[in-house]
Amino acid sequence: MPVPVPRPRAVPAVESGQAQAASAGGRTSTEHSGERAPHRQDAAGNTTNATDAKGPKDARNDRNPRNDRNAGNTAEHSAPTNLTLLLIEDDPAGSPIVPDLLDQAGKPIRVRTARNLTEAERLLTDDVHCILLDLALPAPGRAGDGDDDELAVLRHVLELAPRHAVLALTASNDAERGAEAVRVGAQDYLFRDELDGRLLSRAIRYAVERKRSETAERRLAEGRMRAQENRRLERGLLPTPLLEGSPLRFAARYRPGRSRALLGGDFYDVVRTPDGTVHAMIGDVCGHGPDEAALGVELRIAWRALTLAGLCGDQLLGTLQQVLEHERPDDEIFATLCAVDIAPDGRRAGLCLAGHPAPLIAAPGRPARLLPYDNNGPALGLLPGARWPRMQVELGAEWSLMLYTDGLIEGHVGEGRERLGQEGMVEMVRRQIAEGLRGEKLLQAAVNEVRDLNGGELADDVAVLLLDRVP
């Protein structure tokens, strides 16, 4: 609908905020492109710029997006602006309702005008900071559709421009509607017949800063929510072991890597079944992020349930692969896993490897070494119908068994490209055991030394668990 121009008062033009420009058609441009304009002085003696007078053809060109971009390029080289305002109003006569505007630094605020939401969407580029919306503008599809939502056009603009500050423009006798616009999502509202340059300039700056503040608060809240979700996922990845009644001692360490934004997919678990067998598992879902972490939690819970149900070895790993294939978000995702089942007497164990590094075992009088890994099967999710042989290994009367993810062995050694590797890890653990480290202290020393050798935080997550049998 047409937007009336405030009645001129007997005061200097700049004081009323209206740009005075003489032209054959008597119109004033609604697009301030930063060109040099004639100077004039207000009542206080301050010098300001008036926009060039333009005829109807020029006014139409100003609303053309291509010309708008060209004008913007000119402004960047001649009179750069800090803020750009998009005015959405449907005055068919093209009468301006926005006076000359200056930002806090005294630079002109550039104004673009759209007569409808279709034009607004075309003009809504990344350099627009604020939108001034006439609430009297009809919303798309309102004619004859029975929609009596007076703020439908505002809701449409908020959906169209969720990252932009929005000022609502309404009549002075409709303050309630303006307040409702703020509740819906606008940063502020203004009265159409009370606009002046100083008021509008201040409102634009306020709206932009308020939008920035709201965005920062929303991101902070989203960050807190992600942190809470991460803690819940971490509790799922790093469970409390079920070892009641077992003489074995348990210790574990988990350290996130620097390369991931969220949790990784490392997971482990330890349970004791009613027959006295202790089952331990450690695994790693490829990739980082919430999907991989959630899949790791699902695999861990599935492993615990299947183990308590009496499955082990190839049968258990085959069922876990089915779980992974049904739950993974992408067919390219796989998981490595190491599972051991320790006999009730603690002297023997069965070992299954699915593309995972072999555990390390240390015993008194014997140097730390890796358990056999010749029958290492494929990672879960790589080969349909794969098999995972169960190897029988002798542990002895007293031992320490360490299961770990590849983050522990893939860190660099010094400034070169050489990695620690399994051999380097074995030598490191041998030395640390010779220094008298055991249990939690051994794991802490191992993880810290690997980090120091890498020259800082490791790129991958690290999970390590240790089972000790002391007669």
Protein Blocks (a to p, Z undefined) as FASTA:
>chain_A
ZZdddddddddfklnopacdddfkopacfbdghiacdddddfkopacdddddddfklmmm
mmpmklmmmmmmmmmmmmccfbdcddddfbfnlpafbdcdddfkopacdddddfbfklmm
mmmcfklmbdcddfkbccehkgonlpabfklmmmmmmmmmmmbccdddddfklmmmmmmm
mmnopabdcdfklgcfklmmmmmmmmmmmmmmmmmmmmmmmmmmmmmmmmmmmmmmmccd
dfehiabdcdddddddfkbmbdcfbdcdddddfkopacddddddededjklmmmmmmmmm
mmmmmmmnopahjllmmmmmmmmmmmpcbfkbccddddddddfklpaccdddehiacddd
ddehiacddddfklpccdehkaghiacddddddebjbdcdddddfklmmpcehjblbdfb
jmlmmmmmmmmmmnopahjllmmmmmmmmmmmnopacfbdcddddddddZZ
